[in-house]
């Protein structure tokens, strides 16, 4: 078993390399710091009692998993952001003259720069989404909100809900499919 000093020494020695590795992967210093910190905490909490010789391999696995989790969260966030930012283009009309730069410039403005019609449309759409989330079965709604709005991982959600990780994944999958179908029926497309 690793002593507290051995664990502390290992974490101090690996800190810079782990940070560089995370920065290369995510290309954001702040996110890389969070990833390394999360990986170190997980190692100390869950594997601090392992032999010192096993710590490098365990830490590397935890770091890689934490980086993958970061990308998964970003993918989910980007999906929802693209859903919310695409409200004006929900007409199914895929024009070839669509200019991505024009849409990016519009998103960079503040809420005050947004037209009243856009604000009303966004408010109505968010209300529709909220209504559909409320219509989900309780367990699906719980899993969906914990995973995608509160940013909890599968294990944390499973612990909070008192079920298996597989059940959390099933509930989330069913919730996202049900929401997508309900919103698409109302004319809100991804």
ZIRA-V334349 format. One line per field, one symbol per residue. phi: phi as a letter, one per 20 degrees, with the letter a starting at -180 (. if undefined). psi: psi as a letter, one per 40 degrees, with the letter a starting at -180 (. if undefined). A space follows every 10 residues. Layout:
phi: ???
psi: ???
This chain:
phi: .ffgffffff fffegffffg fffffdmcgf ffffffffff fffffecfee fgfefgffff fffffffffg ffffffgfff ffffeegfde emeeffefdf fffffffffe ffefffffff ffffffffff ffffffggff fgfffffdde meefffffff embeffffff ffffffffff fffffenddf
psi: ihiddddddd dddedddddd dddddefhdd dddddddddd ddddddeeei iddedddddd dddddddddd dddddddddd ddddeedefe eehgieehhd dddddddeii ddeiiddddd dddddddddd ddddeiiddd ddddddddde fiiddddddd efaidddddd dddddddddd dddddeehi.
